[in-house]
Amino acid sequence: MSRKIISTAAAPAAIGTYSQAVQVGNTIYMSGQIGLDPASMQMVEGIEAQIVRVFENLKAVAAAAGATLNDAVKFNIYLTDLSNFAKVNETMAKYVSEPFPARAAVGVKELPRGALVEADAVLVLG
């Protein structure tokens, strides 16, 4: 199977040696998104704003692939403070509906650019 690179200016440009997403067949592997504003490439302030920005960035990449976040089968969430997990749940519920995808949540020491949260996803079309 061939790989198709997914890219959009509606999400932050890749800041390393990776693509925003890669599609193989009907599966889309989305790279991790942090709370960077795609226009300014600056981190938004505060955990709530970063969580929203992460999901907005993921939503934009999904749209560029012709998908939505409801096509997600798995999310990975990385938090520098797991006490913010309830805030992730609250925000995530605004972006995906039941049946909910599988998910992992991991506490990490630090994230790129001083981010407080990062998330990636795997989507399946059809």
C-alpha positions as CSV (number, residue, x, y, z in Angstrom):
1,M,0.0,0.0,0.0
2,S,1.1,3.5,-0.7
3,R,1.4,6.3,1.9
4,K,-0.4,9.6,1.4
5,I,0.9,12.6,3.4
6,I,-1.8,14.8,4.9
7,S,-1.0,18.4,5.4
8,T,-3.0,21.6,6.2
9,A,-2.2,25.2,7.0
10,A,-5.2,25.1,9.4
11,A,-2.9,23.2,11.9
12,P,0.6,24.0,13.0
13,A,3.3,23.2,10.5
14,A,5.5,20.3,11.5
15,I,8.4,21.4,13.6
16,G,10.6,18.4,13.0
17,T,11.1,15.4,10.7
18,Y,7.5,14.3,10.6
19,S,4.2,14.8,8.8
20,Q,1.0,16.1,10.3
21,A,-0.6,12.8,9.3
22,V,0.0,9.8,7.1
23,Q,-2.8,7.8,5.4
24,V,-2.2,4.2,4.5
25,G,-5.3,2.6,3.0
26,N,-8.3,3.7,5.1
27,T,-6.2,4.4,8.2
28,I,-4.9,7.8,9.1
29,Y,-2.1,8.1,11.7
30,M,-2.1,11.6,13.1
31,S,1.0,13.1,14.7
32,G,0.9,14.6,18.1
33,Q,-0.5,18.1,18.4
34,I,0.3,20.6,21.1
35,G,-1.4,23.9,21.9
36,L,0.3,25.9,19.1
37,D,-1.8,28.5,17.3
38,P,-1.4,27.6,13.6
39,A,-1.3,31.3,12.5
40,S,1.3,32.5,14.9
41,M,3.0,29.2,15.8
42,Q,2.9,30.5,19.4
43,M,1.7,28.4,22.4
44,V,-1.7,29.5,23.7
45,E,-1.9,30.4,27.4
46,G,-3.3,28.1,30.1
47,I,-4.2,24.4,30.2
48,E,-7.9,24.9,29.1
49,A,-6.9,26.9,26.1
50,Q,-4.1,24.4,25.2
51,I,-6.5,21.5,25.4
52,V,-9.0,23.2,23.1
53,R,-6.2,24.1,20.7
54,V,-4.9,20.6,20.6
55,F,-8.4,19.3,19.6
56,E,-8.9,22.1,17.1
57,N,-5.5,21.2,15.5
58,L,-6.4,17.5,15.4
59,K,-9.8,18.4,13.9
60,A,-8.1,20.5,11.2
61,V,-5.7,17.6,10.2
62,A,-8.6,15.2,10.2
63,A,-10.6,17.5,7.9
64,A,-7.7,17.7,5.6
65,A,-7.8,14.0,5.3
66,G,-11.6,14.0,4.6
67,A,-12.4,12.7,8.1
68,T,-13.6,13.9,11.4
69,L,-12.5,13.2,15.0
70,N,-15.5,10.8,15.2
71,D,-13.5,8.6,12.8
72,A,-10.9,8.1,15.6
73,V,-10.4,4.6,16.9
74,K,-7.6,5.6,19.4
75,F,-6.3,8.7,21.1
76,N,-3.2,9.1,23.1
77,I,-3.1,12.0,25.6
78,Y,0.1,13.2,27.2
79,L,-0.1,15.5,30.2
80,T,2.5,17.2,32.3
81,D,0.1,17.2,35.2
82,L,-2.5,14.3,35.4
83,S,-4.7,16.4,37.6
84,N,-5.8,18.1,34.4
85,F,-7.2,14.8,33.0
86,A,-10.8,15.8,33.9
87,K,-10.4,18.9,31.8
88,V,-9.3,16.8,28.9
89,N,-12.4,14.6,29.3
90,E,-14.7,17.6,29.4
91,T,-13.2,19.1,26.2
92,M,-12.9,15.8,24.4
93,A,-16.6,15.2,24.8
94,K,-17.2,18.3,22.7
95,Y,-15.2,16.8,19.8
96,V,-16.2,13.2,19.7
97,S,-19.4,11.4,20.3
98,E,-20.4,7.9,21.4
99,P,-19.3,5.2,20.8
100,F,-16.1,6.7,22.1
101,P,-12.7,5.7,20.7
102,A,-10.1,3.8,22.8
103,R,-7.7,6.1,24.7
104,A,-4.6,6.2,26.7
105,A,-3.5,9.0,29.1
106,V,0.1,9.3,30.2
107,G,1.8,11.6,32.6
108,V,5.0,12.9,31.3
109,K,7.8,15.1,32.7
110,E,7.7,17.6,29.8
111,L,6.5,18.2,26.2
112,P,7.8,20.2,23.3
113,R,7.8,24.0,23.5
114,G,6.7,23.8,27.2
115,A,3.3,22.4,26.3
116,L,1.1,21.2,29.1
117,V,-0.8,18.7,26.9
118,E,-0.3,16.8,23.6
119,A,-2.6,14.3,21.8
120,D,-2.3,12.1,18.8
121,A,-4.9,9.9,17.1
122,V,-5.5,7.0,14.7
123,L,-8.5,7.4,12.5
124,V,-10.2,4.8,10.3
125,L,-12.4,5.8,7.3
126,G,-15.4,3.9,6.3
